[in-house]
Structures are given as structure tokens and as C-alpha cells.
Amino acid sequence: MLKTADGPAGVWVDSVAGVVRLKPSMVELSPAGLRGDRDCVAGLGRKGSQLYILLDPEQALAP
């Protein structure tokens, strides 16, 4: 459930490829170069050789 300016909202997705659990120690702040008008990128996650971009869904879906 997301909180928007108009109230709670849901997100519909076609599929989920997988779920990854990251420990807080595996998450880094997003680099300044990834930030745009909105701060949609909440951070970067690293697990082994994989890199994950963590989105802030409320910011990503904001009008």
C-alpha cells in the first residue's frame, strides 16, 4: 500500500521475477548522479556480484 497526496493507492504488476532480502549493511545511499527532479532512487543494494536499484515507490509514482 502506498501513501499518495490523494490517499492510499495500490500498484498492479504483471509478474514478480523474484524477491531479494538485503541486510541493511548491503544497502548504500544512492549516488548524487542518480538523483533527478524527484529522489526516486532510495539506495543501491549489493548482494554478491548483483547490483539492485532500490526505488521509493511513492516518489516514483508521484505526479
C-alpha positions as CSV (number, residue, x, y, z in Angstrom):
1,M,0.0,0.0,0.0
2,L,1.4,3.4,-1.0
3,K,0.5,6.7,0.5
4,T,-0.2,9.5,-2.0
5,A,-1.4,13.0,-1.8
6,D,-4.9,11.7,-2.7
7,G,-4.8,8.9,-0.1
8,P,-3.8,5.2,-0.2
9,A,-3.0,3.6,-3.5
10,G,-2.0,0.1,-4.8
11,V,0.3,-0.9,-7.6
12,W,-0.6,-3.6,-10.1
13,V,2.3,-5.6,-11.6
14,D,2.3,-8.3,-14.4
15,S,4.7,-10.5,-12.6
16,V,7.4,-10.8,-10.0
17,A,10.7,-12.3,-11.1
18,G,12.0,-12.9,-7.6
19,V,12.3,-11.5,-4.1
20,V,15.7,-10.5,-2.7
21,R,16.3,-9.9,1.0
22,L,19.1,-7.4,1.7
23,K,20.6,-6.7,5.1
24,P,21.0,-3.0,6.0
25,S,24.8,-3.4,5.6
26,M,24.2,-4.4,2.0
27,V,22.4,-1.1,1.1
28,E,24.3,2.1,0.2
29,L,22.9,5.6,-0.3
30,S,22.2,6.5,-3.9
31,P,24.9,8.4,-5.7
32,A,24.1,12.1,-6.4
33,G,24.3,11.3,-10.2
34,L,21.2,9.1,-10.0
35,R,19.0,11.8,-8.4
36,G,16.8,13.8,-10.7
37,D,13.9,16.1,-10.1
38,R,12.5,13.6,-7.7
39,D,14.5,11.4,-5.4
40,C,13.1,8.1,-6.7
41,V,16.2,6.1,-6.0
42,A,16.2,5.2,-2.3
43,G,19.6,3.4,-2.5
44,L,21.7,0.7,-4.1
45,G,21.8,-2.8,-2.8
46,R,24.7,-5.2,-3.4
47,K,24.5,-9.0,-3.0
48,G,27.4,-10.9,-4.3
49,S,28.0,-9.7,-7.9
50,Q,24.4,-8.4,-8.2
51,L,23.5,-4.7,-8.0
52,Y,19.9,-3.7,-7.2
53,I,18.4,-0.2,-7.6
54,L,16.0,0.4,-4.7
55,L,13.2,2.7,-5.7
56,D,11.0,4.8,-3.4
57,P,7.6,3.9,-5.0
58,E,5.8,6.9,-3.5
59,Q,8.3,9.3,-5.2
60,A,8.5,7.2,-8.4
61,L,4.7,7.3,-8.9
62,A,4.2,10.9,-7.7
63,P,2.6,13.2,-10.3
